[in-house]
């Protein structure tokens, strides 16, 4: 995935951060789609992919991250309308 935008919500005292991202999913055959994802960052800042899923502790966390994305000006994209097809 190519990440265009990201907001971060620190969780707990151990340094884990829940992220909400907007970007382009690039598939190996030259096809792509735009969309959102939630993903965790480890205390060292690296991403923690979890078999395509991110455990989200509360609905409030989801609402906070989406609100942060909207406040930053990128939280209302429509990945289906904004682009998919073959990479240029």
Buried (B, 14 or more C-beta within 10 A) or exposed (E): BEEEBBBEBEBEEEEBBBBBBBBBBEEEEEEBBBBBBBBBBEEEEEEEEEEEEBEBEEEEBBEBBBEBBEEEEBBEBEBEEEEBEEEE
